[in-house]
Amino acid sequence: MLLVTTVFIMLWTIIAILLVLWVLGIATHIAGGLIHLLLVLAVILVLVRLITGRRPIV
């Protein structure tokens, strides 16, 4: 159970970091394209995981 919680926290931390970088990219136009690409990739991966309901491999 601890591993699942750790993975959940790590996933949301990565999402938060990407979101902050995305906002900074929009505001300053530094590496905006790359940050948008990473954000879209993160959202797709989260959606796939939520839709399929797959559990992490331990």
Backbone bond lengths (Angstrom), bond angles and torsions (degrees), N, CA, C in turn:
res aa  C-N    CA-C-N  psi(-1)  N-CA   C-N-CA  omega(-1)  CA-C   N-CA-C  phi
1 M - - - 1.451 - - 1.525 110.91 -
2 L 1.319 116.14 -35.78 1.460 120.47 -179.82 1.521 110.80 -63.90
3 L 1.330 116.98 -37.96 1.463 120.98 -179.99 1.522 111.15 -64.21
4 V 1.313 116.87 -41.39 1.471 121.08 179.35 1.523 109.86 -63.00
5 T 1.322 117.42 -42.59 1.456 121.14 179.10 1.519 110.59 -64.79
6 T 1.324 117.03 -41.54 1.459 121.38 179.33 1.518 110.75 -63.38
7 V 1.308 117.35 -44.03 1.466 121.44 178.89 1.522 110.19 -64.65
8 F 1.317 117.38 -40.10 1.463 121.98 178.81 1.523 110.64 -62.20
9 I 1.324 116.81 -45.60 1.464 120.94 178.68 1.522 110.28 -64.14
10 M 1.321 117.46 -42.28 1.461 121.41 -179.53 1.531 110.39 -63.07
11 L 1.327 116.93 -42.44 1.458 121.00 -179.76 1.524 110.99 -61.49
12 W 1.325 117.55 -45.62 1.459 120.82 -179.34 1.525 111.83 -70.20
13 T 1.337 116.77 -29.79 1.464 119.96 175.57 1.520 110.28 -65.66
14 I 1.320 116.53 -44.06 1.465 121.03 178.60 1.531 110.32 -62.79
15 I 1.320 116.59 -42.30 1.464 120.54 178.96 1.523 110.34 -62.14
16 A 1.331 117.09 -43.15 1.467 120.66 -179.87 1.526 111.07 -64.21
17 I 1.331 117.03 -42.35 1.465 120.69 178.84 1.529 110.42 -62.71
18 L 1.323 116.74 -44.54 1.460 120.06 179.43 1.531 111.11 -64.20
19 L 1.315 116.67 -37.55 1.458 119.75 178.90 1.522 111.26 -65.28
20 V 1.332 117.10 -42.50 1.466 120.60 177.86 1.523 110.40 -64.42
21 L 1.324 117.15 -43.84 1.461 120.39 178.35 1.527 111.25 -63.03
22 W 1.323 116.32 -36.91 1.458 120.66 178.94 1.524 110.61 -64.05
23 V 1.342 116.47 -45.18 1.465 120.25 178.47 1.523 110.17 -63.10
24 L 1.328 117.54 -42.68 1.462 120.54 177.23 1.527 111.34 -63.23
25 G 1.310 116.63 -37.36 1.457 120.77 178.29 1.511 112.34 -64.62
26 I 1.319 116.14 -39.00 1.461 119.70 177.22 1.526 109.87 -68.03
27 A 1.336 116.17 -41.83 1.458 120.40 -175.69 1.523 112.21 -70.35
28 T 1.319 118.07 -35.45 1.464 120.04 -173.59 1.530 113.46 -113.14
29 H 1.299 117.49 -8.23 1.472 122.75 -179.43 1.533 112.06 59.49
30 I 1.323 116.81 32.34 1.464 121.28 176.10 1.522 107.74 -102.97
31 A 1.304 116.42 118.12 1.465 122.89 179.26 1.526 111.51 54.41
32 G 1.304 116.42 34.06 1.455 120.95 -177.35 1.515 113.49 -59.98
33 G 1.311 116.73 -41.16 1.458 120.13 -179.14 1.514 112.53 -63.29
34 L 1.321 116.46 -43.11 1.466 120.85 -179.87 1.521 110.72 -66.82
35 I 1.303 117.07 -41.81 1.462 120.33 -179.80 1.526 110.45 -65.85
36 H 1.315 117.93 -39.56 1.461 120.99 177.02 1.528 110.09 -63.02
37 L 1.319 116.43 -42.38 1.460 120.43 178.91 1.524 110.93 -62.30
38 L 1.330 118.05 -44.37 1.456 121.48 179.15 1.526 111.26 -65.25
39 L 1.313 117.08 -38.75 1.460 120.58 178.90 1.528 111.10 -65.22
40 V 1.300 117.04 -44.69 1.470 120.95 178.26 1.519 110.22 -62.27
41 L 1.326 117.07 -41.83 1.465 121.10 178.37 1.522 110.63 -62.55
42 A 1.329 117.90 -43.22 1.463 121.28 179.35 1.526 111.41 -63.41
43 V 1.326 117.18 -41.84 1.464 120.66 179.42 1.524 110.44 -65.29
44 I 1.316 117.29 -40.99 1.468 120.74 178.57 1.517 110.71 -62.90
45 L 1.326 117.22 -44.05 1.461 120.26 -179.80 1.529 111.57 -64.66
46 V 1.318 117.48 -39.79 1.469 120.42 178.18 1.524 109.93 -65.45
47 L 1.320 117.65 -43.61 1.465 120.54 179.67 1.523 111.80 -63.32
48 V 1.326 116.95 -42.47 1.467 120.30 179.15 1.521 109.72 -62.35
49 R 1.318 116.16 -42.12 1.466 119.65 -179.68 1.526 110.99 -66.21
50 L 1.328 117.53 -40.30 1.457 120.19 179.13 1.528 112.06 -68.87
51 I 1.321 116.57 -40.01 1.473 120.24 -177.96 1.517 111.16 -70.07
52 T 1.331 117.20 -44.55 1.468 119.68 -178.15 1.504 112.48 -78.35
53 G 1.326 118.06 -22.80 1.452 120.64 179.22 1.512 112.99 68.03
54 R 1.313 117.57 25.25 1.462 121.30 -177.22 1.520 110.70 -72.80
55 R 1.307 115.00 143.24 1.452 121.13 177.05 1.517 108.51 -93.43
56 P 1.323 117.45 152.86 1.463 120.22 178.99 1.517 111.50 -66.95
57 I 1.304 116.19 145.38 1.464 121.37 177.64 1.517 108.57 -81.82
58 V 1.306 116.34 126.38 1.474 120.28 -177.80 1.502 110.04 -105.00
